[in-house]
Amino acid sequence: MMFNLVIVRWDDIQSHDGAWVDMEEIPEYTPVTVETVGWIITDDEKYITLVSTLSDDQTFTGSVCSIPKGCIQSVRNLGCLDRKI
């Protein structure tokens, strides 16, 4: 199977799960633009799923990231990898 290696630039949430937050600090919590590098496993109309680690025999994967399409700013293709899963 062919997998495209890409860099996805996207807007991620920013949150605070710790102690109390002063209400005046709330405007500082805005989405953060991030980049994720990986091979595209799923690309449908709602989301794109990448993995950044593949085992030699392609039976295991790690670092799975599924990104909603509405959050994606850009996808840059870095090349193709012919792998069998």
Residue, then its C-alpha position, 0 to 999 in steps of 0.5 A: m500500500m502507498f502512504n504519503l508522508v506529509i506535514v500537516r499545519w493545523d489549529d489545536i485547542q489550548s486548555h487549562d486543566g489545573a487549578w483556578v484561573d483568573m477570568e482576566e487570563i481567559p483571553e490568552y487561551t486561544p487555539v495554537t497552530v502546530e505541525t504534525v509529521g506522519w504517513i496518511i492512513t485515513d483521509d476522508e471528508k471529515y478528518i485525516t489520520l496520521v501515524s509517525t511510527l510504523s514497524d518493519d512488517q507494518t503490523f504495528t503503528g504508534s503515535v496516531c493523530s486524527i485531525p478534523k479537516g476544519c482545523i487544517q490550514s495546509v498539508r505539504n506532501l513530503g513523498c510516498l512510501d510503498r508499504k504493506i499493512 
